[in-house]
Amino acid sequence: MKKLIHYFDYKSPYAYLAQDALWELSEQIEIITLPYTLQIPKYLGAAELDEQGADVLQTRNDHQWRRVRYAYMDCRREANRRGLTVRGPRKIFDSSLAHIAFLYAQDQRDFRAFHDAVYERFWRRELDIEDVEVLSRLLDECGYDGADFAAYAASAGRARHDRIQQEAEDAGVFGVPSYLIDEQLFWGLERLERAKELIR
């Protein structure tokens, strides 16, 4: 059976919307799910909104803001069709800690319960993915043992995350959702159909 490596980032609404279509492939191909932590300020600038919605950093140019506004409008439009909620975050989160928690959950058993909970709550603005205690409690709530997560995140988990990040970039990954199959890279939900063609 062929293998497909799927790269995601919890702070990507496009990656969130790609999940259901991806799981449908699991009967046809082995799917290896791995995190890829986007460095959004490198290509879209940094931003942080106050309670009134004003950007307090003001490092993005007009072109970057148009791209960002369109992306969230596009994702909300698609999310509404599926009964999902996508509320734009007030800042650019560092999702690496949540990705380390994903790896921690994945080592214990099927990761889907934690994975789905993070996506749903983050995009409802109900989850701080930068808080180790919050993530530890969520692991427990979802049926994993979160007792050792903080120690894991500070040592072996961080090293593993960074290694996966480097391996992804060595393979050409630059965004999510991305799919790697037979050393061919596909980026974006719309390219999943091309990956399916390769599988067939």
C-alpha positions as CSV (number, residue, x, y, z in Angstrom):
1,M,0.0,0.0,0.0
2,K,1.2,3.5,-0.9
3,K,1.9,6.0,1.9
4,L,0.8,9.6,1.9
5,I,2.4,12.1,4.4
6,H,0.0,14.8,5.3
7,Y,1.3,18.0,6.8
8,F,-1.0,20.3,8.8
9,D,-0.9,23.3,11.1
10,Y,-3.6,24.0,13.7
11,K,-3.5,27.7,12.9
12,S,-4.3,27.2,9.2
13,P,-8.0,27.4,8.4
14,Y,-7.4,25.7,5.1
15,A,-5.7,22.7,6.8
16,Y,-8.8,22.5,9.1
17,L,-11.2,22.4,6.2
18,A,-9.1,19.7,4.5
19,Q,-9.4,17.1,7.2
20,D,-12.6,15.3,6.2
21,A,-11.6,14.8,2.6
22,L,-8.3,13.4,3.8
23,W,-9.8,10.8,6.2
24,E,-11.9,9.4,3.3
25,L,-8.6,8.3,1.7
26,S,-7.5,6.2,4.8
27,E,-9.1,3.0,3.3
28,Q,-7.1,3.4,0.1
29,I,-3.7,4.5,1.4
30,E,-1.7,4.7,4.6
31,I,-1.8,8.3,5.9
32,I,1.0,9.6,8.0
33,T,-0.1,12.8,9.7
34,L,2.6,15.2,10.8
35,P,2.7,18.8,12.0
36,Y,4.3,21.7,10.1
37,T,4.6,24.9,12.0
38,L,4.0,27.8,9.6
39,Q,6.1,31.0,10.1
40,I,3.4,33.4,8.9
41,P,5.2,36.7,9.7
42,K,7.9,35.7,7.1
43,Y,5.4,36.0,4.2
44,L,2.3,37.8,5.5
45,G,3.8,40.0,8.2
46,A,3.0,40.1,11.9
47,A,-0.3,41.3,13.3
48,E,-2.1,41.4,16.7
49,L,-5.6,42.9,17.2
50,D,-6.9,44.7,20.2
51,E,-10.5,44.3,21.5
52,Q,-11.7,46.9,18.9
53,G,-10.1,44.9,16.1
54,A,-7.3,47.4,15.4
55,D,-3.8,46.1,14.6
56,V,-1.4,47.1,17.4
57,L,1.7,46.0,15.5
58,Q,1.1,47.6,12.1
59,T,3.8,45.7,10.2
60,R,1.6,44.4,7.4
61,N,1.2,46.3,4.2
62,D,-2.1,46.8,2.4
63,H,-1.5,43.9,0.0
64,Q,-0.8,41.5,2.9
65,W,-4.0,42.6,4.7
66,R,-6.1,42.0,1.5
67,R,-4.7,38.5,1.2
68,V,-5.4,37.7,4.8
69,R,-8.9,39.2,4.7
70,Y,-9.8,37.2,1.6
71,A,-8.4,34.0,3.1
72,Y,-10.6,34.2,6.2
73,M,-13.6,35.2,4.2
74,D,-13.0,32.3,1.8
75,C,-12.6,29.8,4.7
76,R,-15.6,31.1,6.6
77,R,-17.7,30.7,3.4
78,E,-16.6,27.1,3.1
79,A,-16.9,26.4,6.8
80,N,-20.5,27.7,6.9
81,R,-21.4,25.2,4.2
82,R,-20.2,22.4,6.5
83,G,-21.6,23.7,9.7
84,L,-18.1,24.6,11.1
85,T,-17.0,27.7,12.8
86,V,-13.9,29.7,11.7
87,R,-13.3,32.9,13.7
88,G,-10.0,34.6,12.8
89,P,-7.5,34.7,15.7
90,R,-6.6,38.0,17.2
91,K,-2.9,37.3,16.8
92,I,-0.5,35.0,15.0
93,F,-0.1,32.0,17.3
94,D,3.0,29.9,17.7
95,S,1.4,26.5,17.1
96,S,4.5,24.5,17.8
97,L,3.4,23.6,21.4
98,A,0.1,22.3,20.2
99,H,1.9,20.3,17.5
100,I,4.2,18.7,20.1
101,A,1.0,17.8,22.1
102,F,-0.3,16.2,18.9
103,L,2.9,14.0,18.7
104,Y,2.5,13.2,22.4
105,A,-1.1,12.1,21.8
106,Q,-0.1,10.2,18.7
107,D,2.4,8.1,20.7
108,Q,-0.3,7.0,23.1
109,R,-3.1,5.9,20.7
110,D,-5.2,7.2,17.8
111,F,-4.7,11.0,17.7
112,R,-8.1,11.9,16.2
113,A,-9.9,12.8,19.5
114,F,-7.2,15.4,20.5
115,H,-6.7,16.5,16.9
116,D,-10.3,17.3,16.3
117,A,-10.8,19.0,19.7
118,V,-7.8,21.3,19.1
119,Y,-9.1,22.3,15.6
120,E,-12.7,22.9,16.7
121,R,-11.9,24.9,19.9
122,F,-9.1,26.9,18.4
123,W,-11.2,28.2,15.5
124,R,-14.0,29.1,18.0
125,R,-11.4,31.1,20.0
126,E,-11.9,28.7,22.9
127,L,-8.3,27.3,23.2
128,D,-4.9,28.9,23.9
129,I,-2.6,26.6,21.9
130,E,0.5,28.3,23.5
131,D,-0.4,27.3,27.0
132,V,1.2,24.0,28.2
133,E,-1.2,23.6,31.1
134,V,-4.3,24.1,28.9
135,L,-3.0,21.5,26.4
136,S,-2.2,19.1,29.3
137,R,-5.8,19.4,30.5
138,L,-7.1,18.9,27.0
139,L,-5.1,15.7,26.6
140,D,-6.6,14.4,29.8
141,E,-10.1,15.4,28.8
142,C,-9.7,13.6,25.4
143,G,-8.6,10.4,27.1
144,Y,-4.8,10.6,26.9
145,D,-2.5,10.8,29.9
146,G,-1.3,14.4,29.9
147,A,0.8,14.2,33.2
148,D,4.2,14.1,31.4
149,F,3.3,16.4,28.6
150,A,5.1,19.5,30.0
151,A,8.4,17.6,30.5
152,Y,8.0,16.1,27.0
153,A,7.4,19.5,25.4
154,A,10.5,21.0,27.0
155,S,12.8,18.3,25.9
156,A,12.3,15.3,23.6
157,G,9.0,16.7,22.1
158,R,10.6,20.0,21.0
159,A,13.6,18.2,19.5
160,R,11.2,15.8,17.6
161,H,9.1,18.7,16.4
162,D,12.1,20.6,15.1
163,R,13.4,17.5,13.3
164,I,10.0,16.9,11.6
165,Q,10.0,20.6,10.6
166,Q,13.5,20.3,9.0
167,E,12.6,17.1,7.2
168,A,9.4,18.7,5.8
169,E,11.3,21.7,4.5
170,D,14.0,19.4,3.0
171,A,11.2,17.7,1.1
172,G,10.0,21.1,-0.2
173,V,7.1,21.8,2.2
174,F,6.3,25.5,2.6
175,G,2.6,25.5,3.5
176,V,-0.4,23.4,4.6
177,P,-2.3,21.3,3.9
178,S,0.5,19.5,2.0
179,Y,0.6,15.9,0.8
180,L,3.8,14.0,0.0
181,I,3.4,10.8,-2.0
182,D,6.2,9.0,-4.0
183,E,8.4,12.1,-3.4
184,Q,5.8,14.3,-5.2
185,L,4.5,17.3,-3.2
186,F,1.0,18.6,-3.5
187,W,-0.1,21.8,-1.7
188,G,-3.7,22.8,-0.9
189,L,-7.0,21.0,-0.6
190,E,-7.7,21.5,-4.3
191,R,-4.5,19.5,-5.1
192,L,-5.8,16.5,-3.1
193,E,-7.5,15.3,-6.3
194,R,-4.1,15.2,-8.1
195,A,-2.8,13.1,-5.2
196,K,-5.7,10.8,-5.6
197,E,-4.9,10.4,-9.2
198,L,-1.4,9.3,-8.3
199,I,-2.7,6.8,-5.8
200,R,-5.0,5.3,-8.4
